[in-house]
Amino acid sequence: MVEEIIPEITIKDLGHDGRGVGKLNGYTVFIAGTLPGERVRARFTKRKKKFGEAILEEVLDASPQRRIPPCPVYPACGGCQIQHMKYPFQVEFKRDRLVQAIYRIGEAEDFPPPGVYAAKKELNYRNKATYHLQGNNAGFFSRQSRRIVPHKKCELLTPQANLIKEGVEELFKGRKLRDGKKFTVRTSFSHNQSLLILDAAVKTQGGWEQIITHLNQENPELVGIFLQGKGKKPGRLIWGKSKVEEKMGRYSFQLGPETFFQVNPEQREVLLNKTREIVQGMGLKKIADLYAGAGVFGINLAEYAEEVMAVEISREAVNEGKRVVKENGMDNIQFYQGEVERVFAKLPRDIDCVLLDPPREGCHPHVWQIIEEKNVDNIIYISCNPATLARDIAELQPRGFRVERMDLVDMFPQTYHVETVVLMSRVQK
Ligand SMILES: C[S@@+](CC[C@H](N)C(=O)[O-])C[C@H]1O[C@@H](n2cnc3c(N)ncnc32)[C@H](O)[C@@H]1O
């Protein structure tokens, strides 16, 4: 490791991941935990040809946007990146990042400024976390390495999730654990339930009874413990039930270990309302909800269309979507299980609105060709990654689509992640 002190450097800008960027005789240096306008002392950890990385040693001249981070392990833990920023500045940083991505990567020149919806709760908002077990502790990876940073409680999670994590730590104390073992705690805010999902690699020498009794005594809201399968081997329920109940919009979903669900219950309602505002009054006939999960958007928007087709790869999520549809007596939604890049092409033509909500990597490139073939006129793109959103906007513009509306909904305070909903409409055939 390169150990070299930078006695003084001025931070000029922020990188996409929230790190401060300074110049040392023209050489770019990234320093986590710093803010534009600050003068800091830092120490190099990496020196590459084009840029270097350094860690903050001392703030010599602080920005008015700096604050004391709420979490004591923030400087070391890789879970959060921007806790040192006052919350309104975090949102401003995200807005800027989004606009820059659309402008630079998306090559869009003329687009409306984004509506910005900050979170009311900047802490204790997350309903799901995956912990890594190492030594006697469970936690998240450090900023610098794949070693975990032990912590008492995570400020982004609920007290219940923190207690379950403590209980699991307690159980594995003193056992020789090889790295790579994980567990996930999923919590339902609306129903005060938690589910513990253990990685297949977790071995329990003490037997399940001990684990169940121990965790259940301390955590009455724990409804089940699920052991994930390995490879193609299915997982199995160890105790209780394998689902927690969560509400989105008017509907209740039973979420199993594999089903994706937006992690911030309050802000996901804002996200849903923004999509609702877009489709209301459009007079839609056919909506395709692609990368649908359990169909939370398609199901909630079904009243604004004659027909909704939802496509999702996870069988568990599709089964849940079908269950909700049946339970609510809805007759205008069809679920299709499979990959969007294969199934979308088989759907009927003349779809007037496509809702895209892909993972961070963005949409599969086949999607653009199929959008043309199906005569799609409107696309609602829900994205958790401005870089891939912008890349996909760059694909759609030459096909005659323009950005008509953009809303940034802050789903992930304290982290650099940005959630956006964009409406693109076809202006040329
Ligand atoms: C960001 S999540 C959105 C889910 C849903 N719209 C929601 O908000 O709950 C992305 C979803 O895409 C699914 N997925 C990933 N790759 C896929 C693919 N190639 N084809 C279909 N679904 C896919 C994942 O299983 C996940 O449910």
The ligand as a Gaussian input file, in Angstrom:
#p B3LYP/6-31G(d) Opt

LIG

0 1
 C      -35.605000      -3.636000      -9.374000
 S      -36.550000      -5.099000      -9.250000
 C      -38.179000      -4.447000      -9.548000
 C      -39.313000      -5.346000      -9.159000
 C      -40.691000      -4.698000      -9.080000
 N      -40.962000      -3.827000     -10.184000
 C      -40.893000      -3.968000      -7.762000
 O      -40.788000      -2.736000      -7.732000
 O      -41.122000      -4.638000      -6.752000
 C      -36.108000      -5.939000     -10.702000
 C      -36.829000      -7.259000     -10.928000
 O      -36.391000      -7.794000     -12.187000
 C      -36.281000      -9.201000     -12.066000
 N      -35.371000      -9.599000     -13.160000
 C      -34.034000      -9.504000     -13.213000
 N      -33.584000      -9.877000     -14.428000
 C      -34.685000     -10.214000     -15.153000
 C      -34.875000     -10.657000     -16.477000
 N      -33.843000     -10.836000     -17.309000
 N      -36.126000     -10.895000     -16.907000
 C      -37.184000     -10.727000     -16.069000
 N      -37.068000     -10.288000     -14.794000
 C      -35.826000     -10.037000     -14.353000
 C      -35.791000      -9.421000     -10.647000
 O      -36.117000     -10.730000     -10.205000
 C      -36.558000      -8.333000      -9.886000
 O      -37.787000      -8.828000      -9.414000

